[in-house]
Amino acid sequence: MAPTWYHGNAADDGQDNRGWILGHFMDPSTGVRSTKDVEVKWGIHPAGDKRPEWTSDDQRTTLLLLVEGRFKLDLTEGSIVLERQGDYVTWGPGIDHSWEALTDAVVITVRWPSAP
């Protein structure tokens, strides 16, 4: 039986999954970290790090929350720079995005549902 609780470190646990620590893609042996309900990512981005391509027709809802640094998010609806700790953006299905770390930055991304 898979464990029903877990504790760890987001930076350590996300190393093998591009920062993702919860979601459908986690091995079921990780217990509660393997879920189809939500995906959570701890993103550590050095200044200048960027997503070169845009997402394409993602059908999930997403929340991006700034922990530290300056982080630019480009959406099909416009662009926003997150600068103050706690700044966030949320967007729904069908809105494509790309991003760039303007300084060293840490962000938390939550999206739901967790789907391949």
WOCOR-V33396 format. One record per residue. N is the residue number from 1. PSI is psi in whole degrees, -180 to 180 (none if undefined). D_CENTER is the distance of its C-alpha to the mean C-alpha in whole Angstrom. Layout:
BEGIN
n=N psi=PSI d_center=D_CENTER
n=N psi=PSI d_center=D_CENTER
END
This chain:
BEGIN
n=1 psi=135 d_center=28
n=2 psi=148 d_center=24
n=3 psi=147 d_center=24
n=4 psi=6 d_center=23
n=5 psi=163 d_center=21
n=6 psi=149 d_center=19
n=7 psi=149 d_center=19
n=8 psi=-162 d_center=17
n=9 psi=126 d_center=16
n=10 psi=-42 d_center=12
n=11 psi=-43 d_center=13
n=12 psi=-48 d_center=15
n=13 psi=-25 d_center=14
n=14 psi=-3 d_center=11
n=15 psi=-39 d_center=13
n=16 psi=-1 d_center=14
n=17 psi=33 d_center=11
n=18 psi=30 d_center=9
n=19 psi=-14 d_center=8
n=20 psi=131 d_center=7
n=21 psi=-13 d_center=9
n=22 psi=144 d_center=10
n=23 psi=176 d_center=11
n=24 psi=-25 d_center=14
n=25 psi=-7 d_center=14
n=26 psi=144 d_center=15
n=27 psi=131 d_center=18
n=28 psi=-23 d_center=20
n=29 psi=-12 d_center=22
n=30 psi=-2 d_center=19
n=31 psi=-125 d_center=20
n=32 psi=-15 d_center=18
n=33 psi=-18 d_center=15
n=34 psi=108 d_center=16
n=35 psi=148 d_center=15
n=36 psi=1 d_center=15
n=37 psi=-37 d_center=14
n=38 psi=156 d_center=11
n=39 psi=139 d_center=7
n=40 psi=134 d_center=6
n=41 psi=136 d_center=4
n=42 psi=107 d_center=6
n=43 psi=117 d_center=6
n=44 psi=116 d_center=10
n=45 psi=122 d_center=12
n=46 psi=155 d_center=15
n=47 psi=134 d_center=17
n=48 psi=-13 d_center=17
n=49 psi=136 d_center=14
n=50 psi=158 d_center=13
n=51 psi=109 d_center=12
n=52 psi=-29 d_center=16
n=53 psi=159 d_center=16
n=54 psi=151 d_center=15
n=55 psi=165 d_center=13
n=56 psi=109 d_center=16
n=57 psi=45 d_center=17
n=58 psi=135 d_center=13
n=59 psi=30 d_center=15
n=60 psi=167 d_center=12
n=61 psi=142 d_center=11
n=62 psi=146 d_center=8
n=63 psi=129 d_center=8
n=64 psi=122 d_center=7
n=65 psi=125 d_center=9
n=66 psi=126 d_center=11
n=67 psi=-47 d_center=12
n=68 psi=157 d_center=14
n=69 psi=-164 d_center=16
n=70 psi=131 d_center=16
n=71 psi=125 d_center=13
n=72 psi=132 d_center=14
n=73 psi=125 d_center=12
n=74 psi=126 d_center=14
n=75 psi=158 d_center=15
n=76 psi=-19 d_center=18
n=77 psi=-8 d_center=19
n=78 psi=-174 d_center=19
n=79 psi=153 d_center=17
n=80 psi=143 d_center=16
n=81 psi=122 d_center=16
n=82 psi=124 d_center=14
n=83 psi=-28 d_center=17
n=84 psi=133 d_center=18
n=85 psi=127 d_center=16
n=86 psi=-12 d_center=15
n=87 psi=144 d_center=14
n=88 psi=162 d_center=12
n=89 psi=142 d_center=12
n=90 psi=143 d_center=11
n=91 psi=158 d_center=13
n=92 psi=-176 d_center=14
n=93 psi=143 d_center=15
n=94 psi=-7 d_center=17
n=95 psi=119 d_center=15
n=96 psi=160 d_center=14
n=97 psi=162 d_center=12
n=98 psi=168 d_center=12
n=99 psi=165 d_center=11
n=100 psi=135 d_center=13
n=101 psi=114 d_center=13
n=102 psi=-28 d_center=17
n=103 psi=177 d_center=17
n=104 psi=132 d_center=16
n=105 psi=151 d_center=13
n=106 psi=129 d_center=10
n=107 psi=153 d_center=7
n=108 psi=129 d_center=5
n=109 psi=132 d_center=3
n=110 psi=129 d_center=5
n=111 psi=151 d_center=7
n=112 psi=151 d_center=11
n=113 psi=173 d_center=13
n=114 psi=110 d_center=12
n=115 psi=145 d_center=14
n=116 psi=none d_center=15
END
